[in-house]
Amino acid sequence: MSFYGAPHVAFLFMPRLGGGVRAASDVGMYAQNFLLSLRGRGFHGIPQAVHGLYADTVREALGVPDELKLLFGISFGTARPDSPVRSLEVGRVPLQASVVLHDTPLW
């Protein structure tokens, strides 16, 4: 399993509850705060859903019970400024293309 060269990874699990949408949302909000906390302390992190493909391996290596589902991992550490991946430019759609405001004047 690759962690983009990061020295650490945090695996985020959730209980297997029905559809699990609310629990997955909670884990997602936790992950966002974890990522912001890393940046606030001078570290960098990247969420990786691909870790979920290795759930059985991770569970076995860490002794995590089967009733917990691995959603994803967050690889983290200190970014290398000279890394080729740092030059990648990802475009964004305009806000108006992804947000709908109802009964509110458009900024």
N, C-alpha and C positions, 0 to 999 in steps of 0.2 A: 504494500500500500504506500502511496506517495503522499507526502504532506507539503508539496511545493518547496522542499528543502527546509521547511520549518523544523525547529528542534522539539516542538511540543504540539500536542493535539488534545482538544477537549471533545469527547464524544457525548452527544446529547441524546438521551433515551427518554421514552415516555411509556406509561403503562398501556397495555393493549385494552382499550376501553371502547366498546362499540365502534362507532365511526371515528372517534377520537379527534374530531375537528377542533373542539375547544381546547383539549390538552395540547394538540399540535400548535395551536395559536399561541398558547402560553409559552411553549418552548421557543417558538419563533421570537416572541417579545423578549424572552430571557436572552436569547442569542444576540439580538440587536443591542441590548444593554451591555452584554459581555464584550462585544466588538467595540462599542463606544468607550467602555472602561479601559480596554487595551490601548486605544489611541490616546486616551487621557493620561496614560502612564508611559507613553513613548514607544509602545509596541505596535505591531501590525498583525492582523488576522484575516483569514479568508475562509468563509464557509464552504464546505465541500460535500455535496449530496452523494457523491460517488462512494463515500465511506459506508453508506447504507447497504451497498451491494455486498459488503464483507461483514455483515452483522453477525453471522454465526462465528466467524473467525475472531472477531473482536470480543464477542460474548465469552467464547471459550478462553481466550488469552487473559481476560480480566475477571473471569468468574461472575459474569453478570447473568442473572436468571432469565429464562426464556420468556417470562411474562413481560419483560421490558423490550420495547421495539427501538432499534437504533434509527433515528431520523437522519442525522448527518453529523459531521465532525467540523470543528473549527481548528484549522492549523494556525499556529501563531508563534511569534518570535520577533526578531528585529529584522526589518527588510534590508536587503542589500541594494543600495542606490544604483549600482552598476548592472543589476539584473536586467536581461532583455525584456522580461515581462513588464517591467516598469515603464517601458516606452509605448506600450499598447494604449491606443486611444479608442475608447468606446463611445459611440455617439448616443444621444438621447432623443427621444421623440419630444416634440413641444408639449408642455404641460396640458394645453387644451386638447391634445389628442388622447390623453390618458385620464383626465379628470372631468367629471360632469358636475356642474353646479346647478341645482334646481332652485328657482325663484331667488337667485342671487345675481346681482350685476357681475359680469365678467370683468375682473380687475382691469 
